[in-house]
Amino acid sequence: MTDEYAGAAEFYDYVVPYATRGDVEFYVDEALAANGPVLELGCGTGRVLIPIARAGVTIDGLDGSPTMLDRCHEKLQAEPAKVQSRVTLHEGDMRSFELRKEFALVTIPFRPFQHLLTVDDQLACLRSIHRHLTSDGRLILDIFNPSIDLLVNRPSGVEMVEGPPFEMPDGRSVTRSFKISNPDRFEQVNDIELIYDVTHRDGRTERQVHAFRMRYFFRYEAEHLLARSGFAVEQLYAGYDRSAYGSTYPGELIFIARKVA
Ligand SMILES: C[S@@+](CC[C@H](N)C(=O)[O-])C[C@H]1O[C@@H](n2cnc3c(N)ncnc32)[C@H](O)[C@@H]1O
């Protein structure tokens, strides 16, 4: 796999909408309720994984980006030995992994599944998850609910600044913007650029661009993918406060799915 996150990994934990994302408590509660080991796919820098380990849960994390995993390792070094001992990290592809372990819960927090552009890749991932779950294990699939209004009306190729600049520990100031272009409404894929405009302490500026393609899914498409892969949907939430699908628009699509066959 190419390390798409290589340039962005150092900024990831400082990006304000990521650092303040209200999903961590939800995942910690679900991990505790699973009563068994947890696997997080696309675990990145451990933003969600480390709080789960702190809560006393044994957790494996898998990610395709060595740079994101390096950040996670670094952050783990600062944790007590007990927390570190609960975590196992793997570099791998969520479409084709073999960990020779079974898990009570598999999670994919904050949309890594949307990096999988084709139905074949999506099914390969879901089937790999199925193989790694205990007989009554659960999957939490976490993707966004596409807004019809934004799909139709959002201007393509326009850079939008996302909130005020944030500070890095070494004093650099970073403004994050994003650009969505080339909307392919047939393949349900957009080109995304996450743009980091960095100002160094001596006033020098530079720009880092994290470019990737992102797939969006509608509710029933995701349900059909889950059904084809041997899962039954138990819950569908619109938010991490467990608000029901339909209670807010567009909200998220957070599926709790049980392994059935
Ligand atoms: C938006 S980040 C989410 C990280 C973390 N789950 C969180 O909530 O902060 C997406 C992560 O998915 C990983 N990823 C994308 N495609 C992947 C694949 N095919 N296999 C494994 N990891 C992948 C990226 O490397 C990145 O770390």
Ligand as a Chemical Component Dictionary entry (heavy atoms), coordinates in Angstrom:
data_LIG
# 
_chem_comp.id                   LIG 
_chem_comp.type                 NON-POLYMER 
_chem_comp.pdbx_formal_charge   0 
_chem_comp.three_letter_code    LIG 
# 
loop_
_chem_comp_atom.comp_id 
_chem_comp_atom.atom_id 
_chem_comp_atom.alt_atom_id 
_chem_comp_atom.type_symbol 
_chem_comp_atom.charge 
_chem_comp_atom.model_Cartn_x 
_chem_comp_atom.model_Cartn_y 
_chem_comp_atom.model_Cartn_z 
_chem_comp_atom.pdbx_ordinal 
LIG C1  C1  C 0  -9.233  9.152  9.036  1  
LIG S1  S1  S 1  -7.976  8.074  9.611  2  
LIG C2  C2  C 0  -8.821  7.352  10.999 3  
LIG C3  C3  C 0  -7.862  6.942  12.095 4  
LIG C4  C4  C 0  -8.515  6.515  13.397 5  
LIG N1  N1  N 0  -9.454  5.422  13.220 6  
LIG C5  C5  C 0  -9.239  7.690  14.072 7  
LIG O1  O1  O 0  -10.436 7.561  14.296 8  
LIG O2  O2  O -1 -8.584  8.683  14.375 9  
LIG C6  C6  C 0  -8.022  6.759  8.406  10 
LIG C7  C7  C 0  -6.958  5.682  8.637  11 
LIG O3  O3  O 0  -7.284  4.563  7.803  12 
LIG C8  C8  C 0  -6.077  4.017  7.316  13 
LIG N2  N2  N 0  -6.364  3.246  6.105  14 
LIG C9  C9  C 0  -6.877  3.682  4.928  15 
LIG N3  N3  N 0  -7.002  2.668  4.054  16 
LIG C10 C10 C 0  -6.562  1.547  4.701  17 
LIG C11 C11 C 0  -6.458  0.178  4.341  18 
LIG N4  N4  N 0  -6.827  -0.275 3.124  19 
LIG N5  N5  N 0  -5.990  -0.701 5.262  20 
LIG C12 C12 C 0  -5.603  -0.263 6.491  21 
LIG N6  N6  N 0  -5.676  1.026  6.884  22 
LIG C13 C13 C 0  -6.150  1.923  6.009  23 
LIG C14 C14 C 0  -5.185  5.236  7.073  24 
LIG O4  O4  O 0  -3.825  4.881  6.992  25 
LIG C15 C15 C 0  -5.540  6.109  8.280  26 
LIG O5  O5  O 0  -4.677  5.890  9.350  27 
# 
loop_
_chem_comp_bond.comp_id 
_chem_comp_bond.atom_id_1 
_chem_comp_bond.atom_id_2 
_chem_comp_bond.value_order 
_chem_comp_bond.pdbx_ordinal 
LIG C1  S1  SING 1  
LIG S1  C2  SING 2  
LIG S1  C6  SING 3  
LIG C2  C3  SING 4  
LIG C3  C4  SING 5  
LIG C4  N1  SING 6  
LIG C4  C5  SING 7  
LIG C5  O1  DOUB 8  
LIG C5  O2  SING 9  
LIG C6  C7  SING 10 
LIG C7  O3  SING 11 
LIG C7  C15 SING 12 
LIG O3  C8  SING 13 
LIG C8  N2  SING 14 
LIG C8  C14 SING 15 
LIG N2  C9  SING 16 
LIG N2  C13 SING 17 
LIG C9  N3  DOUB 18 
LIG N3  C10 SING 19 
LIG C10 C11 SING 20 
LIG C10 C13 DOUB 21 
LIG C11 N4  SING 22 
LIG C11 N5  DOUB 23 
LIG N5  C12 SING 24 
LIG C12 N6  DOUB 25 
LIG N6  C13 SING 26 
LIG C14 O4  SING 27 
LIG C14 C15 SING 28 
LIG C15 O5  SING 29 
# 
